[in-house]
Amino acid sequence: MNLTVGALWRYPVKTLAGERLDVAEITTNGIVGDRIVHVRGPEGVRTSRRHHNLLGLHAMLGADGQPIVDGQPWNSPEVLERVRAAAGQDATLAPYDGPERFDVLPLLVATDGAISSFGRDIRRLRPNIVIDGVDGMDEIHWPGAELHIGDVVIALDSRRGRCPMTTVDPDTLGVDRAVLKDIIHRFDGKLALNADVLRPGVVRVGDPVELVWPRSAIGG
């Protein structure tokens, strides 16, 4: 396989729509600026799994390293008003950069073969890194392997179990519950790969990627 980095994504505010990148600095705690603010309610973190209109708000990282939501600072009254309209009047926004901000591990890696098999908008899967050049659903065999991208080494841990966020159209915000049923039926409920960072560095779209199997993963 001739593998390359096909796309990079960052989500400065957890559960909001994110931004596509040309280059990303990756640390052992994921892409710099990823999910550093989250939406909260009295019960804890509040997400688009139940409040899908949050996906209609778009976040990007500003030059000062702070998230901007639809052109406004994340901590502005205007953004809070929009978040509350989507997630309830008791919703708030809070900064947090600890590892618990990730649902599983710091990175989610998707492959173009799986996305093609899925047959729907890539944004439904919310990946951080997309690997191009993959045959079909080959990613199901990848847990235990590593991705070497220049100096960066990413460990592929497990397949990601998908949630109701996949049912939301990223443009219209319409909900189609058949999408998740299809993922369960055709992909055992799992698409893309939970991943950890073994060696940090900078990754760019177009970078060559090597799939490496550690000796421990092949019984050596």
N, C-alpha and C positions, 0 to 999 in steps of 0.2 A: 504494500500500500504506500502511496505517496501522500503522506498526511501533512496538513498545514493548519494553522490557526485561521478559521474562517470568520469568526466574529468574537467580540468581547463586549460584555454587558456589565453595568454597575447599577445598583439600586440604593442611592444614598439614603432614602427613607424607606425602611422596611415596609413591604406590602403595597407601596405605590408603584406606578409605572416607572421604569428606569431609563437609562441612557446608554446608547451604543458608543463604544470607544474605538479609537484606532490603536491606542497603546495603553497598557495598564501596568502599574507597579504592583507587584504581588509580594506580600509578606507572609509569614507563617500564620497571620490572622486574616488571610484573604486579600482581596483587591482593596487597595487604599481608598477609603471613603465609602465602602460598601456597607449599607444598613447601619449607619452611625446614628440615625434618629429613628424612633419608632412611635407608633400610635398606641396610646394607652387608654384603658377604661378602668373603673374601680376593680374589675376582676383581673386586670393584668394587661398584657400585650393584646391589642385588638388588630385583626387582620382582615384581608379581603376574602378569606374563606367564608366569613359570615356577612361582611360588609363590602360587597363586591364593587360598589361605586367608588371605593378608594382607588381602584385601578384607573379611574378617569382622571386622577391627579398625576402630574408628571414631574419627577424630581431629577435634578442634575447637581453636580458638585460645582460650586462657585470657585472663583480664583482664590478665595481665602480659605478654601477647604471645608466650607460649610454648605449644606444642602440649600438649593433653591427650588421652590415648588411653583411651577407655572409662572416663573419670572419674579417671584417674591421670596424674601428670606424665610426659611422654614419656621422661624419663631415670630413671624409677624402676625398681627391680628387678622389680616386678610387670609392667610393660610389656615389659621386656626378655624376661622369661620367656614371655610370650604371643607376642612376635615370633619368638622362637626355636622355639616350638612350630609356628609357621606357616611359617617360612623356614629352619629348620635351626639346629643348636646353635652354629654358627660365625657366626651373624648378629649384627650390632651395629646401634646407632642412632647417627647422627652429624648434628650441625647443619651446615647449609651454605646460604648465601643468594646464591651466585653465579648468573649466568645459565645455567650449564650444568645447573642442576637441572631445566630444562624440556627435554622431548624435542625440541621444535622451536623454538617462540617462546613468549613469556610468557603468551599467552592462547589459549584454544580457544573459538571461538564456534560455537554450534549454532543451528539455526532450528527453529521448531515444525513447519514444513512437512516438513522432512527427518525429524524425529523421528516424525511421524505416518506418513510413508512407510516408515520403518524398522520401526515397529509393535511396538517393545519398550521396556523400561524405559529412561528417559533416563540413568539412572546408569551404564549400560553404556558410554556415550560419554564420560563424565567431562568435561563442558564447564565452563568458567568463567562464560560468559554465554550465555543463551538469548534469542533474539530472536523475539518473537511477531508474528503478522500476515503471515507469509511464505507465499506460494502454493507448495505442493508442494515440488519440488526446485529452486526458483529459486536457492538458494545456490550451485549449481554455476557460475552465471554471475558470482558476486560477487568472486572474486579480482581484485585491482587497485582495488577500491572502498574507501571509508572509511565507517565508522559514526560519526556525530556524535551524542553523547549529552550534552546540555548543553554544558559546556566540554570534555568528553572527546572526543578523536579517536582512533579505532582503525583501523589499516590492515589490511585483509584480504589476506593474502599468498598463500595456497594452500590446497587441500583436504587434509584430514588422512588419510593412509593409516592404516587401522585394524589392530590387532594382536589376539592371542588374549585380551586382557583383556575384549574384548566378548563372549566366549563364556561368561563366568562370571555366573551369576544372582546379583545383589547381595544377595538375602535368603537363599537356600538354599546358595549357593556351588557349586551343581551346574554342571558344564561341558557345554555343548552346542556342539560344534564346527560344527554346521550353521549357527550364527549368522554366523560369519565367512565361511563359504562363500556364504551369502546376500548378505552385504555385497559380496563380490567379484563375484558374479553380477549383482546388481541395481544396484550403485552403483560399479562399477569399483574396489572395495576402499577407497573413500574416503567419509567422512561427517564433516561439520563443517569448520571453517576455522581454519587457523593464523593468528594475528593478532599484530601489534605495537602498541605504544602510542606514538602521536605526541604527544599532549597529555594529561597526567595530570589526575586530578580524582576526584570522588566520583560514583558511579552508584547509583541506587536502582531497585528493582523497580517497574515502572509508568512509568518515565521514557520520554518519547517518543524515538524513534530516527529519524534521517534517514540514508538511504543516499545517499552522495555519490560521484560519479565525478570524480576529479581530471582536469584538462585533459590531463595527460600520458597518462592511461589511455585517453582517447578520441581521441588523436592531435591534440589542439588545441594 
